[in-house]
Amino acid sequence: MKPGREPDFEAAALRLAGAIGSDDCRLVGGLAVSAYGYVRATTDVDFVARPALAEVKRRLSANGIDAERFRGDVLEGDFPCLRGSFAGVPFDVLPPLVAIDWERGTVALEDEGVRLKVVPLDALLALKMKAQGAKDLMDAAMLVLLHPEMRATALDLAQSYRVGDRFRVFLGDPRLAREIQGLKERPSGTETKRRRRRRRK
């Protein structure tokens, strides 16, 4: 990446997915949340991958991308993952920490034969509940407010991960409700849509 240029998270995500295998990974994290309608700033790219992390590391290395194994501290809420940086964009690759239907998922990004899907919404909510951080629970609440048909599923997940009371606080926060209302009142055509990238010359 040239000095002074902002990192291109979408381009990095596509390149990483191509290295891992787009059928074997799904977007999670900030880009996934954005794909479901809640666009927020992100500082990295996060994936969940179907193969073992050792195999993912091998595939990345074969494509000239370095990643280190991070063991994580379960007591601190961390999980084992791969961590690295590509084109100025930090990335994490997680194992499937929750049940994921790999046949489902909307295409979030597409370019040069790589079709990168976002993890299904129920699995994304489960990952957010499992992570249990304040930002994760706020993301989950925003997603439920945008997709009210997922409310019962999200509440069940929150209860099963023992964050029910904390999640309900976010879900009932009037500030989040106002933010969602603002999103809904934006002119047509400004909501998040699948992006088809064009090859740069």
N, CA, C and O of each residue as an XYZ file, in Angstrom:
804
protein
N       0.848     -1.200      0.000
C       0.000      0.000      0.000
C       0.874      1.238      0.000
O       1.828      1.321      0.774
N       0.567      2.192     -0.849
C       1.360      3.405     -0.943
C       1.111      4.287      0.273
O      -0.006      4.328      0.790
N       2.160      5.007      0.744
C       1.996      5.897      1.888
C       0.891      6.917      1.634
O       0.781      7.471      0.541
N       0.069      7.158      2.669
C      -0.978      8.158      2.557
C      -2.286      7.637      2.005
O      -3.300      8.332      2.060
N      -2.282      6.397      1.460
C      -3.512      5.833      0.924
C      -4.261      5.084      2.008
O      -3.659      4.397      2.834
N      -5.580      5.221      1.999
C      -6.403      4.490      2.952
C      -6.453      3.020      2.547
O      -6.532      2.712      1.357
N      -6.408      2.103      3.522
C      -6.495      0.685      3.171
C      -7.853      0.350      2.569
O      -8.877      0.880      3.000
N      -7.860     -0.525      1.577
C      -9.086     -0.949      0.911
C      -9.517     -2.278      1.533
O      -9.022     -3.339      1.152
N     -10.439     -2.210      2.488
C     -10.849     -3.394      3.231
C     -11.535     -4.417      2.329
O     -11.328     -5.621      2.483
N     -12.344     -3.946      1.399
C     -13.065     -4.869      0.529
C     -12.110     -5.599     -0.417
O     -12.241     -6.804     -0.630
N     -11.150     -4.860     -0.981
C     -10.174     -5.485     -1.867
C      -9.346     -6.512     -1.107
O      -9.073     -7.597     -1.619
N      -8.944     -6.166      0.128
C      -8.174     -7.099      0.942
C      -9.000     -8.335      1.276
O      -8.490     -9.454      1.235
N     -10.278     -8.134      1.608
C     -11.149     -9.268      1.941
C     -11.272    -10.225      0.762
O     -11.231    -11.441      0.945
N     -11.422     -9.690     -0.438
C     -11.533    -10.531     -1.629
C     -10.241    -11.293     -1.894
O     -10.272    -12.475     -2.238
N      -9.112    -10.619     -1.735
C      -7.824    -11.279     -1.966
C      -7.590    -12.392     -0.952
O      -7.111    -13.469     -1.307
N      -7.924    -12.136      0.293
C      -7.774    -13.141      1.335
C      -8.712    -14.324      1.119
O      -8.328    -15.479      1.303
N      -9.946    -14.018      0.727
C     -10.908    -15.090      0.461
C     -10.453    -15.962     -0.703
O     -10.624    -17.181     -0.686
N      -9.873    -15.322     -1.711
C      -9.360    -16.084     -2.839
C      -8.239    -17.026     -2.417
O      -8.120    -18.134     -2.939
N      -7.414    -16.577     -1.466
C      -6.309    -17.407     -0.984
C      -6.812    -18.561     -0.116
O      -6.325    -19.686     -0.228
N      -7.785    -18.279      0.745
C      -8.332    -19.322      1.618
C      -9.199    -20.299      0.835
O      -9.195    -21.503      1.094
N      -9.951    -19.751     -0.139
C     -10.958    -20.510     -0.865
C     -12.316    -19.950     -0.511
O     -12.789    -20.141      0.609
N     -12.953    -19.262     -1.444
C     -14.191    -18.553     -1.111
C     -15.318    -19.487     -0.672
O     -16.237    -19.058      0.026
N     -15.257    -20.764     -1.073
C     -16.264    -21.719     -0.602
C     -16.003    -22.166      0.825
O     -16.880    -22.742      1.469
N     -14.805    -21.904      1.319
C     -14.405    -22.388      2.641
C     -14.323    -21.293      3.688
O     -13.864    -21.550      4.801
N     -14.756    -20.078      3.367
C     -14.731    -19.014      4.361
C     -15.951    -18.117      4.191
O     -16.564    -18.060      3.125
N     -16.280    -17.425      5.264
C     -17.386    -16.474      5.265
C     -16.954    -15.231      6.037
O     -16.175    -15.312      6.986
N     -17.470    -14.089      5.615
C     -17.206    -12.838      6.328
C     -17.936    -12.807      7.655
O     -19.108    -13.177      7.737
N     -17.247    -12.369      8.688
C     -17.878    -12.036      9.964
C     -17.336    -10.658     10.360
O     -16.653    -10.020      9.559
N     -17.621    -10.198     11.551
C     -17.081     -8.910     11.981
C     -17.778     -7.720     11.342
O     -18.930     -7.811     10.920
N     -17.055     -6.592     11.276
C     -17.645     -5.324     10.835
C     -18.186     -5.353      9.426
O     -19.254     -4.797      9.170
N     -17.472     -5.992      8.491
C     -17.963     -6.048      7.108
C     -19.237     -6.866      7.009
O     -20.113     -6.553      6.203
N     -19.352     -7.913      7.820
C     -20.572     -8.717      7.822
C     -21.744     -7.919      8.381
O     -22.849     -7.961      7.841
N     -21.491     -7.188      9.470
C     -22.532     -6.341     10.051
C     -22.999     -5.311      9.025
O     -24.197     -5.059      8.893
N     -22.054     -4.719      8.300
C     -22.413     -3.746      7.265
C     -23.239     -4.387      6.155
O     -24.174     -3.776      5.637
N     -22.892     -5.619      5.793
C     -23.616     -6.301      4.722
C     -25.078     -6.519      5.082
O     -25.928     -6.620      4.197
N     -25.379     -6.594      6.385
C     -26.764     -6.770      6.825
C     -27.447     -5.446      7.153
O     -28.527     -5.431      7.743
N     -26.817     -4.337      6.773
C     -27.520     -3.060      6.833
C     -27.052     -2.071      7.857
O     -27.445     -0.906      7.802
N     -26.204     -2.499      8.818
C     -25.704     -1.555      9.814
C     -24.259     -1.218      9.469
O     -23.328     -1.906      9.887
N     -24.091     -0.152      8.704
C     -22.765      0.238      8.232
C     -22.051      1.002      9.330
O     -22.511      2.051      9.782
N     -20.927      0.462      9.749
C     -20.122      1.136     10.772
C     -18.646      1.005     10.405
O     -18.263      0.194      9.561
N     -17.840      1.816     11.056
C     -16.402      1.781     10.789
C     -15.807      0.454     11.250
O     -16.257     -0.129     12.236
N     -14.813     -0.006     10.541
C     -14.104     -1.212     10.944
C     -12.616     -0.994     10.766
O     -12.187     -0.181      9.946
N     -11.839     -1.719     11.534
C     -10.386     -1.562     11.470
C      -9.695     -2.829     10.995
O      -8.469     -2.865     10.894
N     -10.474     -3.879     10.701
C      -9.881     -5.123     10.239
C     -10.892     -5.922      9.437
O     -12.040     -5.509      9.273
N     -10.458     -7.058      8.944
C     -11.329     -7.980      8.214
C     -11.339     -9.303      8.976
O     -10.286     -9.830      9.332
N     -12.516     -9.824      9.218
C     -12.655    -11.064      9.983
C     -13.364    -12.123      9.152
O     -14.348    -11.853      8.463
N     -12.830    -13.339      9.241
C     -13.422    -14.481      8.556
C     -13.665    -15.611      9.550
O     -13.021    -15.690     10.596
N     -14.600    -16.475      9.204
C     -14.689    -17.798      9.801
C     -14.384    -18.775      8.679
O     -14.873    -18.607      7.562
N     -13.581    -19.797      8.963
C     -13.140    -20.720      7.922
C     -13.524    -22.154      8.271
O     -13.494    -22.555      9.435
N     -13.883    -22.914      7.249
C     -14.276    -24.306      7.439
C     -13.078    -25.233      7.688
O     -13.165    -26.089      8.567
N     -11.959    -25.099      6.950
C     -10.820    -25.991      7.201
C     -10.148    -25.689      8.546
O     -10.383    -24.639      9.144
N      -9.320    -26.612      9.008
C      -8.527    -26.385     10.210
C      -7.615    -25.176     10.007
O      -7.194    -24.885      8.887
N      -7.318    -24.480     11.095
C      -6.498    -23.277     10.999
C      -5.126    -23.567     10.403
O      -4.566    -22.725      9.702
N      -4.576    -24.759     10.677
C      -3.276    -25.106     10.101
C      -3.350    -25.148      8.577
O      -2.415    -24.726      7.895
N      -4.461    -25.657      8.043
C      -4.634    -25.714      6.591
C      -4.848    -24.311      6.019
O      -4.331    -23.992      4.948
N      -5.598    -23.484      6.720
C      -5.806    -22.105      6.272
C      -4.470    -21.368      6.240
O      -4.185    -20.634      5.294
N      -3.662    -21.561      7.263
C      -2.334    -20.935      7.309
C      -1.490    -21.386      6.122
O      -0.780    -20.580      5.521
N      -1.567    -22.675      5.782
C      -0.809    -23.192      4.646
C      -1.273    -22.546      3.342
O      -0.447    -22.175      2.508
N      -2.586    -22.408      3.162
C      -3.120    -21.800      1.935
C      -2.709    -20.337      1.824
O      -2.327    -19.878      0.748
N      -2.787    -19.609      2.925
C      -2.374    -18.206      2.903
C      -0.893    -18.096      2.549
O      -0.504    -17.277      1.716
N      -0.074    -18.924      3.185
C       1.368    -18.898      2.931
C       1.674    -19.202      1.472
O       2.570    -18.597      0.884
N       0.932    -20.143      0.885
C       1.137    -20.499     -0.520
C       0.832    -19.332     -1.450
O       1.292    -19.301     -2.591
N       0.043    -18.360     -0.949
C      -0.289    -17.171     -1.723
C       0.499    -15.942     -1.253
O       0.141    -14.805     -1.561
N       1.565    -16.189     -0.509
C       2.432    -15.096     -0.089
C       1.887    -14.241      1.035
O       2.296    -13.091      1.193
N       0.964    -14.790      1.824
C       0.340    -14.031      2.908
C       0.709    -14.680      4.232
O       0.410    -15.851      4.462
N       1.359    -13.916      5.100
C       1.787    -14.439      6.398
C       0.672    -14.300      7.431
O      -0.034    -13.292      7.465
N       0.527    -15.308      8.259
C      -0.429    -15.272      9.370
C       0.150    -16.083     10.516
O       0.797    -17.108     10.301
N      -0.086    -15.618     11.732
C       0.415    -16.294     12.918
C      -0.732    -16.884     13.723
O      -1.821    -16.314     13.794
N      -0.469    -18.023     14.319
C      -1.472    -18.666     15.159
C      -1.548    -17.938     16.505
O      -0.536    -17.740     17.177
N      -2.750    -17.551     16.877
C      -2.996    -16.898     18.162
C      -3.829    -17.856     18.994
O      -4.947    -18.204     18.614
N      -3.291    -18.283     20.124
C      -3.965    -19.320     20.915
C      -5.210    -18.781     21.601
O      -6.220    -19.478     21.696
N      -5.143    -17.552     22.077
C      -6.287    -16.966     22.758
C      -6.394    -17.448     24.190
O      -5.922    -18.533     24.533
N      -7.017    -16.633     25.018
C      -7.263    -16.968     26.420
C      -8.767    -17.072     26.615
O      -9.472    -16.064     26.667
N      -9.250    -18.308     26.723
C     -10.695    -18.531     26.836
C     -11.262    -17.801     28.039
O     -12.388    -17.305     27.989
N     -10.498    -17.729     29.118
C     -10.972    -17.055     30.319
C     -11.167    -15.559     30.090
O     -11.953    -14.914     30.784
N     -10.446    -15.016     29.112
C     -10.573    -13.592     28.780
C     -11.546    -13.362     27.621
O     -11.702    -12.234     27.152
N     -12.193    -14.421     27.167
C     -13.142    -14.286     26.071
C     -12.513    -14.344     24.696
O     -13.176    -14.073     23.695
N     -11.213    -14.703     24.637
C     -10.531    -14.821     23.351
C     -10.672    -16.238     22.808
O     -10.926    -17.184     23.554
N     -10.503    -16.364     21.492
C     -10.615    -17.656     20.844
C      -9.380    -17.888     19.988
O      -8.753    -16.928     19.540
N      -9.018    -19.149     19.752
C      -7.898    -19.413     18.849
C      -8.213    -18.893     17.452
O      -9.345    -19.003     16.983
N      -7.221    -18.336     16.800
C      -7.440    -17.782     15.471
C      -6.098    -17.592     14.776
O      -5.042    -17.771     15.383
N      -6.152    -17.229     13.506
C      -4.978    -16.766     12.778
C      -5.049    -15.253     12.679
O      -6.125    -14.687     12.486
N      -3.903    -14.598     12.811
C      -3.855    -13.151     12.690
C      -2.735    -12.757     11.746
O      -1.656    -13.348     11.747
N      -3.016    -11.753     10.949
C      -2.013    -11.260     10.026
C      -2.411     -9.906      9.490
O      -3.364     -9.292      9.970
N      -1.679     -9.441      8.496
C      -1.979     -8.170      7.846
C      -1.687     -8.320      6.363
O      -0.674     -8.897      5.966
N      -2.598     -7.786      5.547
C      -2.417     -7.844      4.097
C      -2.798     -6.498      3.501
O      -3.896     -6.001      3.752
N      -1.905     -5.901      2.712
C      -2.135     -4.611      2.064
C      -2.556     -3.547      3.076
O      -3.403     -2.701      2.790
N      -1.954     -3.602      4.257
C      -2.256     -2.616      5.289
C      -3.516     -2.889      6.073
O      -3.919     -2.075      6.904
N      -4.151     -4.032      5.820
C      -5.403     -4.374      6.493
C      -5.170     -5.556      7.443
O      -4.844     -6.651      6.985
N      -5.333     -5.353      8.757
C      -5.232     -6.477      9.688
C      -6.386     -7.458      9.449
O      -7.489     -7.046      9.091
N      -6.129     -8.743      9.648
C      -7.193     -9.729      9.486
C      -7.090    -10.820     10.543
O      -6.009    -11.127     11.045
N      -8.241    -11.396     10.867
C      -8.349    -12.558     11.743
C      -9.106    -13.644     10.999
O     -10.043    -13.355     10.254
N      -8.708    -14.883     11.195
C      -9.455    -16.033     10.680
C      -9.795    -16.919     11.863
O      -8.908    -17.428     12.548
N     -11.088    -17.099     12.097
C     -11.577    -17.891     13.218
C     -12.018    -19.264     12.753
O     -12.414    -19.425     11.599
N     -11.959    -20.264     13.632
C     -12.607    -21.536     13.332
C     -14.117    -21.362     13.501
O     -14.554    -20.357     14.062
N     -14.915    -22.309     13.035
C     -16.383    -22.197     13.211
C     -16.780    -22.424     14.669
O     -17.017    -23.556     15.092
N     -16.849    -21.338     15.421
C     -17.121    -21.405     16.858
C     -18.585    -21.678     17.160
O     -18.930    -22.059     18.278
N     -19.448    -21.485     16.168
C     -20.881    -21.777     16.295
C     -21.294    -22.583     15.064
O     -20.547    -22.688     14.091
N     -22.493    -23.146     15.130
C     -23.000    -23.907     13.988
C     -23.225    -22.967     12.805
O     -23.842    -21.912     12.949
N     -22.721    -23.358     11.639
C     -22.851    -22.543     10.428
C     -23.366    -23.407      9.288
O     -22.818    -24.475      9.014
N     -24.408    -22.949      8.631
C     -24.897    -23.605      7.423
C     -24.111    -23.024      6.252
O     -24.387    -21.911      5.805
N     -23.138    -23.773      5.759
C     -22.234    -23.270      4.729
C     -22.913    -23.129      3.370
O     -22.356    -22.511      2.463
N     -24.095    -23.689      3.222
C     -24.817    -23.551      1.955
C     -25.584    -22.245      1.883
O     -26.003    -21.829      0.803
N     -25.773    -21.592      3.024
C     -26.495    -20.319      3.061
C     -25.518    -19.166      3.118
O     -24.317    -19.356      3.310
N     -26.046    -17.972      2.949
C     -25.227    -16.764      3.032
C     -25.294    -15.960      1.750
O     -25.200    -16.504      0.650
N     -25.455    -14.670      1.907
C     -25.559    -13.759      0.774
C     -24.174    -13.376      0.269
O     -23.247    -13.205      1.060
N     -24.032    -13.243     -1.037
C     -22.772    -12.760     -1.601
C     -22.626    -11.283     -1.241
O     -23.454    -10.453     -1.617
N     -21.563    -10.972     -0.511
C     -21.329     -9.594     -0.080
C     -20.386     -8.862     -1.025
O     -20.565     -7.671     -1.282
N     -19.385     -9.564     -1.542
C     -18.383     -8.973     -2.429
C     -18.070     -9.952     -3.541
O     -18.097    -11.167     -3.346
N     -17.771     -9.403     -4.719
C     -17.500    -10.260     -5.871
C     -16.546     -9.547     -6.820
O     -16.710     -8.367     -7.129
N     -15.544    -10.299     -7.274
C     -14.602     -9.729     -8.229
C     -13.708    -10.822     -8.775
O     -13.229    -11.671     -8.023
N     -13.482    -10.808    -10.078
C     -12.527    -11.686    -10.740
C     -12.689    -13.147    -10.329
O     -11.708    -13.834    -10.043
N     -13.923    -13.609    -10.301
C     -14.197    -15.008    -10.012
C     -14.300    -15.367     -8.548
O     -14.641    -16.504     -8.223
N     -14.016    -14.435     -7.653
C     -14.139    -14.679     -6.215
C     -15.481    -14.137     -5.742
O     -15.774    -12.952     -5.901
N     -16.291    -15.014     -5.160
C     -17.598    -14.618     -4.628
C     -17.554    -14.844     -3.124
O     -17.648    -15.977     -2.653
N     -17.412    -13.767     -2.385
C     -17.264    -13.846     -0.933
C     -18.624    -13.662     -0.267
O     -19.269    -12.625     -0.417
N     -19.045    -14.684      0.469
C     -20.329    -14.632      1.153
C     -20.163    -14.171      2.592
O     -19.108    -14.340      3.203
N     -21.227    -13.588      3.111
C     -21.291    -13.225      4.514
C     -21.920    -14.401      5.255
O     -22.771    -15.103      4.709
N     -21.497    -14.611      6.499
C     -22.057    -15.687      7.303
C     -23.564    -15.454      7.474
O     -23.982    -14.301      7.579
N     -24.400    -16.514      7.506
C     -25.841    -16.308      7.708
C     -26.119    -15.495      8.975
O     -25.356    -15.554      9.939
N     -27.208    -14.744      8.963
C     -27.483    -13.806     10.044
C     -27.625    -14.496     11.396
O     -27.166    -13.963     12.406
N     -28.256    -15.675     11.436
C     -28.392    -16.352     12.724
C     -27.031    -16.746     13.285
O     -26.808    -16.670     14.493
N     -26.117    -17.169     12.405
C     -24.773    -17.522     12.861
C     -24.001    -16.280     13.303
O     -23.250    -16.335     14.277
N     -24.179    -15.158     12.596
C     -23.514    -13.917     12.990
C     -23.983    -13.475     14.373
O     -23.178    -13.052     15.203
N     -25.276    -13.575     14.611
C     -25.807    -13.232     15.933
C     -25.237    -14.159     17.001
O     -24.902    -13.712     18.098
N     -25.126    -15.442     16.687
C     -24.563    -16.394     17.649
C     -23.113    -16.051     17.969
O     -22.697    -16.119     19.126
N     -22.343    -15.683     16.949
C     -20.953    -15.291     17.173
C     -20.863    -14.050     18.058
O     -19.995    -13.959     18.926
N     -21.763    -13.100     17.834
C     -21.765    -11.879     18.641
C     -22.093    -12.195     20.103
O     -21.474    -11.649     21.016
N     -23.074    -13.084     20.317
C     -23.432    -13.455     21.690
C     -22.296    -14.220     22.358
O     -22.038    -14.038     23.548
N     -21.626    -15.063     21.608
C     -20.527    -15.850     22.159
C     -19.349    -14.952     22.539
O     -18.685    -15.185     23.550
N     -19.092    -13.921     21.722
C     -17.997    -12.992     22.021
C     -18.280    -12.172     23.277
O     -17.379    -11.934     24.082
N     -19.534    -11.739     23.445
C     -20.030    -11.117     24.683
C     -19.498     -9.722     24.979
O     -19.813     -9.169     26.033
N     -18.705     -9.133     24.090
C     -18.230     -7.776     24.320
C     -19.347     -6.756     24.137
O     -20.365     -7.050     23.512
N     -19.158     -5.564     24.679
C     -20.180     -4.521     24.570
C     -20.453     -4.170     23.108
O     -21.610     -4.024     22.713
N     -19.393     -4.032     22.300
C     -19.587     -3.717     20.879
C     -20.308     -4.848     20.159
O     -21.125     -4.605     19.271
N     -20.004     -6.087     20.544
C     -20.656     -7.230     19.917
C     -22.152     -7.235     20.218
O     -22.968     -7.463     19.324
N     -22.504     -6.988     21.451
C     -23.920     -6.992     21.828
C     -24.653     -5.806     21.206
O     -25.823     -5.925     20.841
N     -23.977     -4.664     21.083
C     -24.601     -3.528     20.417
C     -24.828     -3.833     18.941
O     -25.885     -3.514     18.395
N     -23.830     -4.457     18.285
C     -24.010     -4.874     16.892
C     -25.214     -5.796     16.759
O     -26.037     -5.634     15.858
N     -25.309     -6.764     17.664
C     -26.423     -7.713     17.616
C     -27.760     -7.004     17.775
O     -28.725     -7.318     17.078
N     -27.810     -6.045     18.697
C     -29.055     -5.295     18.903
C     -29.421     -4.496     17.660
O     -30.585     -4.474     17.259
N     -28.441     -3.842     17.049
C     -28.713     -3.076     15.833
C     -29.207     -3.980     14.715
O     -30.110     -3.606     13.966
N     -28.628     -5.158     14.597
C     -29.054     -6.087     13.554
C     -30.487     -6.554     13.792
O     -31.264     -6.691     12.846
N     -30.834     -6.796     15.042
C     -32.202     -7.224     15.353
C     -33.190     -6.091     15.096
O     -34.293     -6.329     14.602
N     -32.801     -4.862     15.428
C     -33.691     -3.733     15.158
C     -33.903     -3.542     13.655
O     -34.970     -3.109     13.220
N     -32.877     -3.868     12.872
C     -33.012     -3.797     11.409
C     -33.748     -5.000     10.839
O     -34.389     -4.910      9.792
N     -33.650     -6.128     11.537
C     -34.265     -7.377     11.077
C     -35.121     -7.939     12.217
O     -34.743     -8.929     12.844
N     -36.267     -7.316     12.487
C     -37.069     -7.707     13.654
C     -37.535     -9.158     13.633
O     -37.891     -9.706     14.677
N     -37.538     -9.785     12.464
C     -37.927    -11.196     12.405
C     -36.917    -12.095     13.139
O     -37.203    -13.262     13.407
N     -35.735    -11.545     13.461
C     -34.701    -12.314     14.158
C     -34.742    -12.104     15.672
O     -33.890    -12.627     16.391
N     -35.708    -11.356     16.154
C     -35.747    -10.995     17.579
C     -35.812    -12.224     18.484
O     -35.019    -12.347     19.418
N     -36.734    -13.120     18.218
C     -36.888    -14.302     19.073
C     -35.628    -15.162     19.047
O     -35.178    -15.652     20.083
N     -35.061    -15.340     17.846
C     -33.823    -16.116     17.720
C     -32.699    -15.483     18.521
O     -31.962    -16.175     19.223
N     -32.568    -14.154     18.414
C     -31.501    -13.449     19.124
C     -31.683    -13.545     20.637
O     -30.711    -13.742     21.366
N     -32.911    -13.409     21.110
C     -33.154    -13.504     22.549
C     -32.844    -14.898     23.068
O     -32.302    -15.046     24.164
N     -33.181    -15.916     22.298
C     -32.853    -17.288     22.694
C     -31.331    -17.484     22.749
O     -30.804    -18.097     23.678
N     -30.642    -16.954     21.741
C     -29.190    -17.070     21.722
C     -28.566    -16.333     22.911
O     -27.659    -16.852     23.561
N     -29.053    -15.128     23.188
C     -28.530    -14.345     24.307
C     -28.710    -15.094     25.620
O     -27.829    -15.093     26.480
N     -29.865    -15.731     25.757
C     -30.126    -16.486     26.979
C     -29.190    -17.683     27.083
O     -28.665    -17.973     28.158
N     -28.983    -18.373     25.976
C     -28.139    -19.572     26.001
C     -26.675    -19.225     26.281
O     -25.944    -20.034     26.853
N     -26.244    -18.023     25.877
C     -24.872    -17.593     26.154
C     -24.772    -16.733     27.416
O     -23.730    -16.137     27.691
N     -25.864    -16.677     28.174
C     -25.899    -16.002     29.478
C     -25.601    -14.504     29.387
O     -24.954    -13.925     30.259
N     -26.083    -13.909     28.326
C     -25.953    -12.455     28.193
C     -27.329    -11.818     27.961
O     -27.433    -10.707     27.441
N     -28.374    -12.538     28.355
C     -29.737    -12.075     28.085
C     -30.029    -10.692     28.638
O     -30.563     -9.840     27.928
N     -29.684    -10.458     29.903
C     -29.989     -9.166     30.523
C     -29.215     -8.039     29.852
O     -29.769     -6.974     29.582
N     -27.932     -8.276     29.583
C     -27.110     -7.243     28.939
C     -27.626     -6.950     27.531
O     -27.679     -5.794     27.112
N     -28.002     -7.997     26.810
C     -28.483     -7.797     25.442
C     -29.791     -7.015     25.429
O     -29.987     -6.164     24.561
N     -30.680     -7.286     26.365
C     -31.961     -6.560     26.422
C     -31.757     -5.076     26.698
O     -32.539     -4.245     26.234
N     -30.711     -4.736     27.450
C     -30.403     -3.322     27.698
C     -30.092     -2.619     26.381
O     -30.605     -1.531     26.117
N     -29.243     -3.246     25.550
C     -28.927     -2.663     24.244
C     -30.160     -2.627     23.351
O     -30.403     -1.648     22.646
N     -30.928     -3.699     23.392
C     -32.106     -3.792     22.522
C     -33.132     -2.708     22.856
O     -33.863     -2.246     21.980
N     -33.181     -2.311     24.121
C     -34.142     -1.289     24.526
C     -33.570      0.118     24.591
O     -34.254      1.042     25.030
N     -32.331      0.295     24.162
C     -31.683      1.607     24.221
C     -32.323      2.550     23.194
O     -32.269      2.271     21.996
N     -32.922      3.652     23.633
C     -33.580      4.567     22.690
C     -32.623      5.198     21.691
O     -33.030      5.585     20.595
N     -31.350      5.301     22.066
C     -30.377      5.882     21.131
C     -30.191      4.970     19.920
O     -30.074      5.447     18.791
N     -30.163      3.679     20.153
C     -30.041      2.746     19.031
C     -31.297      2.777     18.165
O     -31.218      2.703     16.939
N     -32.452      2.886     18.813
C     -33.704      2.963     18.070
C     -33.725      4.203     17.175
O     -34.185      4.141     16.035
N     -33.225      5.327     17.694
C     -33.180      6.550     16.887
C     -32.216      6.397     15.715
O     -32.482      6.876     14.613
N     -31.093      5.724     15.965
C     -30.130      5.518     14.883
C     -30.722      4.650     13.784
O     -30.519      4.910     12.598
N     -31.452      3.622     14.183
C     -32.111      2.752     13.202
C     -33.155      3.530     12.419
O     -33.277      3.361     11.206
N     -33.904      4.375     13.100
C     -34.908      5.176     12.420
C     -34.256      6.080     11.386
O     -34.792      6.275     10.296
N     -33.092      6.633     11.734
C     -32.369      7.462     10.782
C     -31.919      6.676      9.570
O     -31.952      7.184      8.450
N     -31.496      5.437      9.785
C     -31.100      4.583      8.662
C     -32.283      4.324      7.740
O     -32.145      4.337      6.517
N     -33.443      4.090      8.334
C     -34.633      3.774      7.544
C     -35.153      4.981      6.776
O     -35.833      4.833      5.760
N     -34.832      6.182      7.267
C     -35.332      7.397      6.630
C     -34.396      7.930      5.553
O     -34.701      8.932      4.907
N     -33.264      7.273      5.356
C     -32.357      7.720      4.300
C     -33.015      7.551      2.942
O     -33.845      6.660      2.761
N     -32.650      8.406      1.975
C     -33.214      8.268      0.634
C     -32.933      6.901      0.048
O     -31.910      6.286      0.347
N     -33.833      6.433     -0.779
C     -33.683      5.135     -1.420
C     -32.373      5.067     -2.196
O     -31.967      6.014     -2.869
N     -31.719      3.893     -2.072
C     -30.482      3.689     -2.822
C     -29.228      3.908     -2.003
O     -28.125      3.666     -2.493
N     -29.373      4.374     -0.729
C     -28.188      4.589      0.088
C     -27.894      3.406      0.997
O     -26.837      3.365      1.627
N     -28.816      2.434      1.078
C     -28.576      1.294      1.941
C     -27.497      0.388      1.357
O     -27.180      0.456      0.170
N     -26.942     -0.460      2.219
C     -25.871     -1.348      1.800
C     -26.380     -2.348      0.774
O     -27.439     -2.949      0.955
N     -25.636     -2.522     -0.285
C     -25.960     -3.492     -1.312
C     -24.706     -4.284     -1.649
O     -23.593     -3.859     -1.338
N     -24.887     -5.423     -2.280
C     -23.733     -6.187     -2.710
C     -22.921     -5.351     -3.682
O     -23.471     -4.721     -4.585
N     -21.620     -5.349     -3.494
C     -20.738     -4.545     -4.338
C     -20.020     -5.447     -5.332
O     -19.358     -6.409     -4.941
N     -20.150     -5.140     -6.590
C     -19.380     -5.835     -7.611
C     -18.201     -4.945     -7.972
O     -18.367     -3.894     -8.590
N     -17.025     -5.371     -7.585
C     -15.836     -4.573     -7.821
C     -15.377     -4.721     -9.259
O     -15.546     -5.780     -9.863
N     -14.803     -3.673     -9.804
C     -14.239     -3.718    -11.134
C     -12.719     -3.791    -11.049
O     -12.098     -3.225    -10.149
N     -12.153     -4.489    -11.992
C     -10.700     -4.602    -12.008
C     -10.087     -3.224    -12.212
O     -10.478     -2.466    -13.100
N      -9.106     -2.927    -11.354
C      -8.442     -1.630    -11.458
C      -7.352     -1.699    -12.510
O      -6.610     -2.677    -12.588
N      -7.262     -0.669    -13.307
C      -6.253     -0.626    -14.365
C      -4.970      0.005    -13.821
O      -3.989      0.137    -14.553
